[in-house]
Amino acid sequence: MSDAPFDRAAQRALLERSVRVRPGSVLWDAPGSTLLDVFSGKSLALDFARVAAMEQRTDAANRQPYLAIQLDSNPSSSTTQTNLRNTNT
C-alpha cells in the first residue's frame, strides 16, 4: 500500500467511487461515516483522520476489485465486492 498521504477529500472521493461501482454489496453512510457490507451485515466506522492509506486492489483469487483501507492503528481493513474484512496485507 502506498505510503504517500492522501488528502481527506481525495480519500472520501475514492471511497465513494468504490462504493458506487458495487451497488447493493457495500453501502456508505456518509453522515455516520460508516461502511456497511450488505451480505454479511458487518460495518466499519471510518474516521478519516485515522486513515493512513487507501488504494484500489484486485483480489488474486477472483480478480474482483476492492478498496484497501489502512488505518493508523490497524494493519488494514478492506472492502471487497461481497464482504468487509480485516487483513494483514
C-alpha positions, 0 to 999 in steps of 0.5 A: 500500500502506498505510503504517500498521504492522501488528502481527506477529500481525495480519500472520501472521493475514492471511497465513494467511487468504490462504493458506487461501482458495487451497488447493493454489496457495500453501502456508505453512510456518509453522515455516520461515516460508516461502511456497511457490507450488505451480505454479511451485515458487518460495518466499519466506522471510518474516521478519516483522520485515522486513515493512513492509506487507501488504494484500489486492489484486485483480489488474486483469487477472483480478480474482483476489485476492492478498496484497501483501507489502512488505518493508523492503528490497524494493519488494514481493513478492506472492502471487497465486492461481497464482504468487509474484512480485516487483513494483514496485507 
